[in-house]
């Protein structure tokens, strides 16, 4: 069950990053009671080398794992809850192996990654979490037998290797990561995926009341990003508007761009001229949009 819009954003982002490299499952249900793992990932061995594109995140998920992202600083109770989930998944895998007559020693046990915007020294000391020399700063491992680690996003070095995790941070950390994201090529697959999730998060927050300071700041920081992204979509629509075999993407682009241009004061005829499409196609987009709004 989704806790907040930020949780949903984090899960969808991580799932989109990982799906090209294995099986990513949001909200995997645990059999012992009604609760879920935020994200379960089982890597495809044939695509392990490709995971290097994800930097630190790719290094983290080379083995089956649970990923539990947090919007606020992780506390002791959160860690205990996550460890309980890890143990339930471990038992589930061992039961499955037994039913298939596979030795328990042959089962690859998963690791737990808890991703937090910050973490206090007190919490790290309570759980004996320490950094390792062969991992980047900001990654704290609990004692080996617990197969768990905490990623403190605000302590990660500001490098391309950590970008996909820093996007899940807060305030200045997240803002810096979004700026770096916009500098990537437009056709970068993770750039497009992340922008869609950021815009969905912005839209969800705008529809809510009683936003906190962090959420209001996030909306403000995403506004110029939204405008730039729409401009990119408009330019892409102009380039691709006449290409055949791209009807689905063409309709998606038009459905995003046409309302924006209408709000700017352009007529249907002027929009059609700018996008180099027939007026009838613009009218169909508006009719479909009106129909969807009436149904909702």
Beta strands, then each sheet from edge to edge (+ up, - down):
strand 1: 22-29
strand 2: 36-43
strand 3: 65-69
strand 4: 111-116
strand 5: 139-141
strand 6: 148-152
sheet 1: 1+ 2- 3+ 4+ 6+ 5-
end
